[in-house]
Amino acid sequence: MIDIKENEKLNVLNHSCAHLMAQAVKHLYPQAKFWVGPVISEGFYYDIDLGDDVIRDEDLPKIEKEMKKIAKDGKRIVCEHHTKAEAKEMFKDDEYKLDLIEGLEEGSITCYRQGDFVDLCRGPHVESVKLLKNFKLLKHSGAYWKGDKNNKMLQRIYGVCFETAEDLQKHLDLLEEAKQRDHKKLGKELELFMMSEYAPGAPFFLPNGMILRNELEKFWYDEHTKEGYEFIKTPIMMSKELWEVSGHWYNYRENMYTSMVDDREFAIKPMNCPGSMLVYKNSLHSYKDLPIRMGELGQVHRHEASGALNGLFRVRTFTQDDAHIFMRMDQIESEVISLIRFIDRVYAIFGLTYDIELSTRPEEKYIGELEVWERSEAALAKACEAAGKTYKINPGDGAFYGPKLDLGRVWQCGTIQLDMNLPERFDLTYVDEHGAKVRPVMLHRVIFGSVERFIGILIEHFGGKFPMWLAPVQVEVIPVHHEHHYEYAKMINDELNKLGFRSKLDARNEKLGYRIREAQMKKIPIELVVGDGEKENHTVTIRRQGHKESKTVSFDEFVKMLQKEIEDKVRCDI
């Protein structure tokens, strides 16, 4: 799906359309006051104070109608330049604009006017509202002024605009497809996970979801074993003193859950890294031992704002597929290159692609010296280039202890963080070739990001149609008639389960077409339909998810085919 914010032409178009929407809202709700209306990757939005009025779904078509009327009128969009004093006078009755103006520098302040509507804006805009014909208002929600829950709740209206009606329709079709792939919707329909008001932001994995999760984790362990990782398990709760050493207590405290135990303060871990520090420090290490790769599927807890919670994508407890790699300075480049290749191989199995962002030192709340940060950022950039990867700079979004490479699409998956600070704070050492104690450097990295989020990504990526090796139910055996074919169907199902496949039998007294359609709705990869012919010849008739045609083969041939498909981790899109 196109990133509207990154497309120069669409960025300007959507920025202008945000003003068009605001003008329409002002016509329909004269008391309306406006905060900001930025362009985002998905289109645009405007935050609006409507007083006592509340926007409802049925109001969006009314606003669209007024927008079309304004666009048809064809007013030019004109840029005006004002002094700060003039701008304050112009918006003297609007506390939101006055707040914005106060933050602007002296000099020329720009406003854009179209007919009877004017708003503060840096621009640019299209020449005329008549160019804003192909738009759609998508949804509305609440949003606190300045994102602060202590402030007034405003109303946010989202929309999108394209140059042509055809482009708009294509985009809306993609949005509808994304809606059908929504992991929260499919998670419920496929009985993968649930949420409860008794545990906000904490997913409950159901039996089907646990099968999927267990297969992913087994895959994770198998692949990491091939790459020379060793595995550890660290405590979920550790004392305040540890988090003070790591810097989390001062830089991450607001996101941590704490408790008093025996008059001593503890915190549930928001990250796994301090535990790995202690494991490394537990024994002596030689330069010959490095790199040391420690993997941990560790459950962490972070206090996320309730408004930010979103299915499996944003939760308060999750399992990070963490690893910490301790190495010498001269191993940084080779280790990062090796890691990128490892990630490429893992993502390729799922058919996932990604972009890379180099996230640099935060402006505030960071530990370590500037020189160390600069060296770390340069080392990650060099390694990325050596691996043949392009990247964007994401200024100020590094972790408080080091810069990182963020690998993701809409949602972040993998991260590679270079850390020269925590080894210093924990006084980690190894003995070099001269017998001297030397400080190692460390990589923090995840590939899935978190098991929970990755499952959410896979649900949407595959649309619930998981490849055979991941599917909670791989095969459903369906007898044509219960009376005549049940015994044979049961024998087939039992044999498949004995061989280690995940097979279920649907022998309900329902019409054959109904049972086949239901298996399709459950997105089971294969239905085996068995009737007279199959019973007589010891065969099975294969119907694949999403395919109309069927194929009849011997049972032994089917087993071999199934085994190979699982072993090769064949994707359903192949």
C-alpha positions as CSV (number, residue, x, y, z in Angstrom):
1,M,0.0,0.0,0.0
2,I,1.4,3.4,-1.0
3,D,2.8,5.7,1.7
4,I,1.1,9.0,1.1
5,K,3.3,10.9,3.5
6,E,6.4,9.8,1.5
7,N,4.9,10.6,-1.9
8,E,5.5,14.3,-2.6
9,K,2.5,14.9,-5.0
10,L,0.1,12.9,-2.8
11,N,1.4,14.6,0.4
12,V,0.5,18.0,-1.0
13,L,-2.9,16.8,-2.3
14,N,-3.8,15.3,1.1
15,H,-2.6,18.3,3.0
16,S,-4.9,20.5,0.9
17,C,-7.8,18.0,1.3
18,A,-7.4,18.2,5.1
19,H,-8.1,22.0,4.8
20,L,-11.0,21.3,2.5
21,M,-12.5,18.9,5.1
22,A,-12.0,21.5,7.9
23,Q,-13.8,24.1,5.8
24,A,-16.7,21.8,5.3
25,V,-16.8,21.0,9.0
26,K,-16.8,24.7,9.8
27,H,-19.8,25.2,7.4
28,L,-21.7,22.4,9.2
29,Y,-20.6,23.2,12.7
30,P,-19.9,27.0,12.9
31,Q,-18.6,26.6,16.5
32,A,-15.8,24.2,15.4
33,K,-12.2,25.0,16.3
34,F,-9.2,23.2,14.8
35,W,-6.0,22.0,16.3
36,V,-3.7,20.3,13.7
37,G,-4.4,18.5,10.4
38,P,-1.2,16.6,9.3
39,V,-0.6,14.3,6.5
40,I,0.1,10.7,7.6
41,S,1.1,7.5,5.7
42,E,-2.6,6.6,5.3
43,G,-3.8,10.0,4.2
44,F,-4.7,12.9,6.6
45,Y,-6.6,13.8,9.7
46,Y,-7.8,16.9,11.6
47,D,-8.3,17.2,15.3
48,I,-11.4,19.3,16.0
49,D,-13.2,20.8,19.0
50,L,-16.9,20.7,18.2
51,G,-18.1,21.8,21.7
52,D,-21.1,19.7,22.7
53,D,-21.6,18.1,19.2
54,V,-20.3,14.6,18.6
55,I,-19.3,13.2,15.1
56,R,-21.0,9.9,14.3
57,D,-20.6,7.5,11.4
58,E,-23.7,8.9,9.7
59,D,-22.2,12.4,9.7
60,L,-19.2,11.6,7.5
61,P,-21.3,11.4,4.2
62,K,-22.7,14.9,5.2
63,I,-19.2,16.3,5.5
64,E,-18.2,14.7,2.2
65,K,-21.2,16.2,0.5
66,E,-20.2,19.7,1.7
67,M,-16.6,19.1,0.7
68,K,-17.7,18.2,-2.9
69,K,-19.8,21.4,-3.0
70,I,-16.8,23.5,-1.9
71,A,-14.5,21.8,-4.4
72,K,-17.0,22.4,-7.3
73,D,-17.0,26.1,-6.4
74,G,-13.3,26.1,-7.4
75,K,-11.8,28.7,-5.0
76,R,-8.1,29.4,-5.3
77,I,-5.9,28.5,-2.3
78,V,-3.9,31.5,-1.4
79,C,-0.9,31.8,0.9
80,E,-0.9,34.8,3.3
81,H,2.1,36.2,5.3
82,H,1.5,37.7,8.7
83,T,3.4,39.0,11.7
84,K,3.0,37.2,15.0
85,A,0.9,40.0,16.3
86,E,-1.4,39.9,13.2
87,A,-1.8,36.2,13.5
88,K,-2.8,36.5,17.2
89,E,-5.3,39.1,16.3
90,M,-6.7,37.0,13.5
91,F,-7.2,34.0,15.7
92,K,-7.8,35.9,19.0
93,D,-10.9,33.8,19.8
94,D,-9.3,30.4,19.1
95,E,-7.2,29.0,22.0
96,Y,-5.8,26.2,19.9
97,K,-4.4,28.6,17.2
98,L,-3.1,31.0,19.8
99,D,-1.2,28.0,21.4
100,L,0.3,27.2,18.1
101,I,1.2,30.8,17.3
102,E,2.9,31.1,20.7
103,G,5.4,28.4,19.7
104,L,6.3,30.0,16.4
105,E,9.3,32.3,15.8
106,E,8.9,36.0,15.1
107,G,8.7,36.9,11.5
108,S,6.5,35.9,8.7
109,I,3.8,33.4,9.7
110,T,2.0,31.8,6.9
111,C,-1.7,31.1,6.6
112,Y,-3.6,29.5,3.7
113,R,-7.0,30.9,2.7
114,Q,-9.7,29.3,0.5
115,G,-12.9,31.3,0.3
116,D,-14.3,31.8,3.8
117,F,-11.8,29.5,5.5
118,V,-8.3,30.3,6.7
119,D,-5.9,28.3,8.8
120,L,-2.3,28.5,10.0
121,C,-0.2,26.3,7.8
122,R,3.4,26.1,6.4
123,G,2.0,24.5,3.2
124,P,2.5,23.8,0.4
125,H,-1.0,23.4,-1.1
126,V,-2.5,22.8,-4.5
127,E,-3.6,25.9,-6.5
128,S,-7.3,25.4,-6.2
129,V,-9.9,23.3,-4.3
130,K,-11.3,22.1,-7.7
131,L,-8.3,19.7,-7.8
132,L,-9.6,18.0,-4.7
133,K,-12.3,15.8,-6.2
134,N,-11.3,12.3,-5.4
135,F,-11.4,11.9,-1.6
136,K,-13.0,9.7,1.0
137,L,-13.5,10.2,4.7
138,L,-12.5,6.9,6.3
139,K,-13.3,7.0,10.1
140,H,-13.4,9.2,13.2
141,S,-12.1,8.8,16.7
142,G,-11.3,10.7,19.9
143,A,-7.9,12.3,20.5
144,Y,-6.6,14.2,23.4
145,W,-5.3,17.7,22.7
146,K,-1.5,17.4,22.3
147,G,-1.8,13.7,23.0
148,D,-2.1,14.5,26.7
149,K,-4.8,12.6,28.6
150,N,-5.1,15.4,31.1
151,N,-6.3,17.7,28.2
152,K,-9.6,18.0,26.5
153,M,-10.7,15.2,24.2
154,L,-11.0,16.4,20.6
155,Q,-12.6,14.6,17.7
156,R,-10.3,13.3,14.9
157,I,-11.6,12.7,11.4
158,Y,-9.4,10.7,9.0
159,G,-9.5,10.8,5.2
160,V,-7.6,10.2,2.0
161,C,-7.3,11.9,-1.4
162,F,-6.0,10.8,-4.8
163,E,-5.5,12.5,-8.2
164,T,-7.9,10.2,-10.0
165,A,-11.1,8.3,-9.1
166,E,-9.5,5.1,-10.3
167,D,-6.5,5.5,-7.9
168,L,-8.9,6.3,-5.0
169,Q,-11.0,3.2,-5.7
170,K,-7.8,1.0,-5.9
171,H,-6.8,2.3,-2.5
172,L,-10.2,1.7,-1.0
173,D,-10.2,-1.8,-2.3
174,L,-6.9,-2.4,-0.6
175,L,-8.2,-1.0,2.6
176,E,-11.2,-3.3,2.4
177,E,-8.8,-6.3,1.9
178,A,-6.7,-5.1,4.8
179,K,-9.9,-4.9,6.9
180,Q,-10.7,-8.5,6.0
181,R,-7.2,-9.5,7.0
182,D,-7.3,-7.6,10.3
183,H,-5.6,-9.9,12.9
184,K,-8.1,-9.0,15.6
185,K,-11.0,-10.1,13.4
186,L,-9.3,-13.3,12.1
187,G,-7.9,-14.1,15.6
188,K,-11.5,-14.3,16.9
189,E,-12.9,-16.2,13.9
190,L,-10.1,-18.7,13.9
191,E,-10.1,-19.0,17.7
192,L,-6.4,-18.1,18.0
193,F,-6.5,-15.6,20.8
194,M,-8.8,-13.5,23.0
195,M,-8.5,-10.4,25.1
196,S,-10.2,-9.8,28.5
197,E,-11.1,-6.6,30.4
198,Y,-9.7,-8.4,33.4
199,A,-6.2,-8.2,31.8
200,P,-6.0,-5.2,29.5
201,G,-3.2,-5.5,27.0
202,A,-2.5,-9.1,27.9
203,P,-3.5,-11.7,25.2
204,F,-4.9,-15.1,26.1
205,F,-3.8,-17.7,23.6
206,L,-6.4,-20.3,22.8
207,P,-5.6,-24.0,21.7
208,N,-5.4,-23.1,18.0
209,G,-3.2,-20.1,18.8
210,M,-0.9,-22.2,21.0
211,I,-0.3,-24.6,18.2
212,L,0.7,-21.8,15.9
213,R,2.9,-20.2,18.7
214,N,4.6,-23.5,19.6
215,E,5.5,-24.1,16.0
216,L,7.0,-20.7,15.6
217,E,9.0,-21.0,18.8
218,K,10.3,-24.5,17.8
219,F,11.3,-23.0,14.4
220,W,13.1,-20.2,16.3
221,Y,15.1,-22.6,18.5
222,D,16.0,-24.8,15.5
223,E,17.2,-21.9,13.4
224,H,19.2,-20.3,16.2
225,T,20.8,-23.6,17.0
226,K,22.1,-23.8,13.4
227,E,23.6,-20.3,13.9
228,G,25.5,-21.2,17.0
229,Y,23.3,-19.7,19.7
230,E,23.1,-20.9,23.3
231,F,19.9,-20.5,25.3
232,I,19.2,-19.0,28.7
233,K,16.3,-18.2,30.9
234,T,16.4,-15.2,33.3
235,P,14.0,-14.2,36.1
236,I,10.9,-12.2,35.4
237,M,11.3,-10.0,38.4
238,M,14.6,-8.5,39.7
239,S,15.5,-5.8,42.2
240,K,15.6,-2.1,41.8
241,E,19.4,-2.1,42.2
242,L,19.8,-4.1,39.0
243,W,17.6,-1.6,37.0
244,E,19.6,1.3,38.5
245,V,22.8,-0.2,37.1
246,S,21.3,-0.8,33.7
247,G,19.8,2.7,33.6
248,H,16.3,1.5,33.2
249,W,15.2,2.9,36.6
250,Y,16.0,6.5,35.5
251,N,15.3,6.3,31.8
252,Y,12.4,3.8,31.5
253,R,10.7,3.9,35.0
254,E,7.3,5.2,33.8
255,N,6.9,2.0,31.7
256,M,7.8,-0.5,34.4
257,Y,5.7,-2.4,36.9
258,T,7.1,-2.4,40.4
259,S,6.4,-4.2,43.7
260,M,7.7,-4.3,47.3
261,V,8.9,-7.6,48.5
262,D,10.3,-8.0,52.0
263,D,10.8,-4.2,52.3
264,R,12.8,-4.2,49.0
265,E,11.7,-2.7,45.7
266,F,11.5,-5.0,42.7
267,A,10.5,-4.5,39.1
268,I,9.0,-6.9,36.5
269,K,11.5,-6.8,33.6
270,P,10.6,-4.6,30.7
271,M,13.6,-5.9,28.8
272,N,15.7,-9.1,29.0
273,C,19.1,-7.5,28.6
274,P,20.2,-6.9,32.2
275,G,19.6,-10.6,32.9
276,S,21.9,-11.5,30.0
277,M,24.5,-9.2,31.4
278,L,24.5,-11.2,34.7
279,V,24.7,-14.5,32.8
280,Y,27.8,-13.2,30.8
281,K,29.4,-12.0,34.0
282,N,28.9,-15.3,35.7
283,S,32.0,-16.8,34.2
284,L,35.4,-15.8,32.7
285,H,35.7,-15.3,29.0
286,S,38.7,-15.3,26.6
287,Y,39.0,-13.5,23.3
288,K,38.9,-16.9,21.7
289,D,35.4,-17.5,23.1
290,L,33.9,-14.5,21.3
291,P,31.5,-13.9,19.8
292,I,29.1,-15.4,22.4
293,R,25.5,-15.6,21.2
294,M,22.9,-15.9,24.0
295,G,19.2,-16.4,23.0
296,E,16.2,-16.1,25.2
297,L,12.5,-16.2,24.6
298,G,11.8,-13.9,27.6
299,Q,8.5,-12.6,28.7
300,V,8.5,-8.8,29.5
301,H,6.0,-6.3,30.8
302,R,5.7,-2.7,29.8
303,H,3.0,-0.2,30.8
304,E,1.5,1.1,27.5
305,A,-1.2,3.7,27.5
306,S,-4.6,2.1,27.3
307,G,-5.4,4.1,24.1
308,A,-2.4,2.7,22.4
309,L,-3.3,-1.0,22.9
310,N,-4.1,-2.8,19.7
311,G,-4.7,-6.5,19.6
312,L,-1.3,-8.4,19.4
313,F,0.4,-5.4,17.9
314,R,0.6,-3.3,21.0
315,V,0.3,-5.2,24.3
316,R,1.5,-4.8,27.9
317,T,3.1,-8.2,28.2
318,F,4.9,-10.1,25.4
319,T,7.7,-12.5,24.7
320,Q,10.7,-11.0,23.0
321,D,12.8,-13.4,20.9
322,D,15.9,-11.8,22.3
323,A,19.5,-12.5,21.8
324,H,22.6,-10.8,23.1
325,I,25.8,-11.2,21.2
326,F,29.0,-10.3,23.1
327,M,32.0,-9.7,20.8
328,R,35.3,-7.8,20.2
329,M,35.4,-4.5,18.4
330,D,36.9,-6.0,15.3
331,Q,33.9,-8.4,15.0
332,I,31.1,-5.8,14.8
333,E,30.9,-5.6,11.0
334,S,31.1,-9.3,10.3
335,E,28.6,-10.1,13.1
336,V,26.1,-7.5,11.9
337,I,26.4,-8.7,8.3
338,S,26.0,-12.3,9.4
339,L,22.9,-11.3,11.4
340,I,21.3,-9.5,8.5
341,R,21.8,-12.6,6.3
342,F,20.3,-14.7,9.1
343,I,17.3,-12.4,9.2
344,D,16.9,-12.4,5.4
345,R,16.8,-16.2,5.5
346,V,14.2,-16.3,8.2
347,Y,11.9,-13.7,6.7
348,A,12.2,-15.3,3.3
349,I,10.5,-18.5,4.7
350,F,7.5,-16.3,5.5
351,G,7.6,-14.3,2.3
352,L,8.3,-11.1,4.3
353,T,10.2,-8.1,3.0
354,Y,11.4,-5.2,5.1
355,D,12.9,-1.7,5.1
356,I,15.8,-0.6,7.4
357,E,16.0,2.5,9.5
358,L,19.1,3.5,11.4
359,S,17.7,5.0,14.6
360,T,20.2,7.4,16.3
361,R,20.8,8.9,19.8
362,P,17.7,10.3,21.5
363,E,17.8,14.0,22.3
364,E,17.1,13.3,26.0
365,K,17.2,10.2,28.2
366,Y,20.3,8.4,27.0
367,I,23.3,7.0,28.7
368,G,27.0,7.1,27.7
369,E,29.3,9.5,26.0
370,L,28.6,11.3,22.7
371,E,31.9,9.9,21.2
372,V,30.7,6.3,22.0
373,W,27.3,7.0,20.4
374,E,29.0,8.4,17.2
375,R,31.3,5.3,17.0
376,S,28.3,3.0,17.4
377,E,26.2,4.8,14.8
378,A,29.0,4.8,12.3
379,A,29.7,1.1,12.9
380,L,26.0,0.1,12.3
381,A,25.9,2.2,9.1
382,K,29.2,0.7,7.8
383,A,28.0,-2.9,8.5
384,C,24.6,-2.2,6.9
385,E,26.3,-0.9,3.7
386,A,28.8,-3.8,3.7
387,A,25.7,-6.1,3.8
388,G,24.5,-4.4,0.6
389,K,21.4,-2.9,2.4
390,T,20.1,0.6,2.0
391,Y,18.7,2.4,5.0
392,K,17.0,5.6,6.2
393,I,18.1,7.7,9.1
394,N,15.5,7.9,11.9
395,P,16.9,10.6,14.1
396,G,16.5,10.4,17.8
397,D,14.7,7.1,17.9
398,G,17.5,4.9,19.3
399,A,17.2,3.0,22.6
400,F,18.6,5.0,25.6
401,Y,21.7,2.7,25.6
402,G,22.6,2.6,21.9
403,P,21.6,3.1,18.3
404,K,19.8,0.5,16.3
405,L,18.7,-0.9,13.0
406,D,14.9,-1.2,12.8
407,L,13.7,-3.8,10.3
408,G,10.0,-3.7,9.5
409,R,7.1,-2.7,7.2
410,V,4.0,-1.2,8.7
411,W,4.9,-2.8,12.0
412,Q,8.4,-3.1,13.3
413,C,9.7,-6.7,13.4
414,G,13.5,-7.1,13.8
415,T,15.9,-4.8,15.6
416,I,19.7,-4.8,15.8
417,Q,21.1,-2.6,18.5
418,L,24.8,-1.9,19.1
419,D,25.6,-1.2,22.7
420,M,28.9,0.0,24.1
421,N,27.3,1.4,27.2
422,L,25.7,-1.5,29.1
423,P,29.0,-3.6,29.0
424,E,30.6,-0.6,30.7
425,R,27.9,-0.2,33.3
426,F,28.0,-3.9,34.2
427,D,31.8,-4.0,34.1
428,L,31.8,-6.8,31.6
429,T,35.3,-8.1,30.4
430,Y,37.1,-10.7,28.5
431,V,40.8,-11.6,28.5
432,D,42.6,-10.6,25.3
433,E,45.6,-12.3,23.7
434,H,48.0,-10.4,26.0
435,G,46.2,-11.5,29.2
436,A,44.7,-8.0,29.8
437,K,41.0,-7.5,30.7
438,V,39.2,-5.8,27.8
439,R,35.6,-4.5,27.5
440,P,33.4,-6.4,25.0
441,V,30.8,-4.7,22.8
442,M,27.3,-6.1,22.5
443,L,24.5,-6.5,20.1
444,H,20.9,-6.7,21.3
445,R,18.7,-8.2,18.6
446,V,15.3,-9.6,17.9
447,I,14.1,-11.2,14.7
448,F,10.3,-11.7,15.3
449,G,10.3,-8.5,17.5
450,S,8.0,-10.2,19.8
451,V,6.2,-13.6,19.4
452,E,2.9,-11.9,19.9
453,R,3.3,-9.1,17.4
454,F,4.9,-11.5,14.8
455,I,1.8,-13.8,15.1
456,G,-0.4,-10.7,14.4
457,I,1.8,-9.8,11.4
458,L,1.6,-13.4,10.1
459,I,-2.2,-13.5,10.5
460,E,-2.6,-10.4,8.3
461,H,0.2,-11.4,5.9
462,F,-1.4,-14.8,5.2
463,G,-4.9,-13.6,5.7
464,G,-5.4,-16.5,8.2
465,K,-4.4,-19.0,5.4
466,F,-1.3,-20.3,7.1
467,P,1.2,-22.5,5.4
468,M,0.9,-26.2,6.2
469,W,3.7,-26.3,8.8
470,L,2.0,-23.5,10.9
471,A,-1.7,-24.3,10.4
472,P,-3.4,-25.2,13.7
473,V,-5.4,-27.8,11.8
474,Q,-3.6,-29.1,8.7
475,V,-6.2,-31.6,7.4
476,E,-9.9,-32.0,7.8
477,V,-11.3,-35.4,6.8
478,I,-14.9,-35.3,5.5
479,P,-16.9,-38.5,4.8
480,V,-19.5,-38.0,2.1
481,H,-22.2,-40.0,4.0
482,H,-21.9,-40.7,7.7
483,E,-23.5,-44.2,7.4
484,H,-21.4,-45.5,4.5
485,H,-18.1,-43.7,4.9
486,Y,-17.6,-42.8,8.6
487,E,-15.4,-45.8,9.4
488,Y,-13.0,-45.3,6.5
489,A,-12.8,-41.5,7.2
490,K,-12.1,-42.2,10.9
491,M,-9.3,-44.7,10.0
492,I,-7.7,-42.1,7.7
493,N,-8.0,-39.4,10.4
494,D,-6.5,-41.7,13.1
495,E,-3.7,-42.7,10.9
496,L,-2.8,-39.1,10.1
497,N,-2.7,-38.2,13.8
498,K,-0.6,-41.2,14.6
499,L,1.9,-40.0,11.9
500,G,2.1,-36.6,13.7
501,F,-0.1,-34.5,11.4
502,R,-2.8,-32.3,12.8
503,S,-6.0,-33.8,11.4
504,K,-9.6,-33.5,12.4
505,L,-12.7,-35.5,11.4
506,D,-16.0,-33.8,10.5
507,A,-18.5,-36.5,10.6
508,R,-21.5,-34.4,11.5
509,N,-24.9,-35.2,10.0
510,E,-24.8,-32.1,7.7
511,K,-24.8,-31.8,4.0
512,L,-21.4,-32.3,2.3
513,G,-21.3,-28.8,0.7
514,Y,-22.0,-27.2,4.1
515,R,-19.1,-29.1,5.8
516,I,-16.7,-28.2,2.9
517,R,-17.7,-24.5,3.1
518,E,-17.2,-24.5,6.8
519,A,-13.7,-26.0,6.5
520,Q,-13.0,-23.3,3.9
521,M,-14.2,-20.6,6.4
522,K,-11.9,-22.0,9.0
523,K,-9.1,-21.7,6.4
524,I,-7.9,-25.3,6.9
525,P,-5.3,-25.9,4.2
526,I,-6.6,-29.3,3.0
527,E,-10.0,-31.1,3.1
528,L,-9.9,-34.8,2.4
529,V,-13.3,-35.9,1.0
530,V,-13.9,-39.7,1.1
531,G,-16.7,-41.6,-0.5
532,D,-17.3,-44.9,-2.2
533,G,-14.4,-44.6,-4.6
534,E,-11.9,-43.6,-2.0
535,K,-13.1,-46.4,0.4
536,E,-12.8,-49.1,-2.3
537,N,-9.4,-47.9,-3.6
538,H,-7.8,-46.7,-0.3
539,T,-7.4,-43.2,-1.8
540,V,-8.3,-39.7,-0.7
541,T,-9.6,-36.8,-2.7
542,I,-7.7,-33.6,-1.9
543,R,-9.4,-30.2,-1.9
544,R,-7.0,-27.3,-1.2
545,Q,-8.0,-24.0,0.5
546,G,-9.0,-21.4,-2.1
547,H,-9.0,-23.9,-5.0
548,K,-12.1,-25.3,-6.8
549,E,-10.4,-28.3,-8.4
550,S,-9.7,-31.5,-6.5
551,K,-7.3,-34.4,-6.9
552,T,-7.5,-38.0,-6.0
553,V,-4.3,-39.9,-4.9
554,S,-3.4,-42.9,-2.8
555,F,-3.2,-42.4,0.9
556,D,0.5,-43.2,0.9
557,E,1.1,-40.6,-1.8
558,F,-0.8,-38.0,0.1
559,V,1.3,-38.7,3.3
560,K,4.5,-38.2,1.4
561,M,3.2,-35.0,-0.2
562,L,2.2,-33.7,3.2
563,Q,5.5,-34.5,4.8
564,K,7.5,-32.8,2.1
565,E,5.3,-29.7,2.2
566,I,5.8,-29.4,6.0
567,E,9.5,-30.1,5.9
568,D,10.1,-27.6,3.1
569,K,7.9,-25.0,4.8
570,V,6.1,-24.4,1.6
571,R,4.1,-21.1,1.7
572,C,0.5,-21.1,0.6
573,D,1.2,-18.4,-2.0
574,I,3.5,-20.8,-3.9
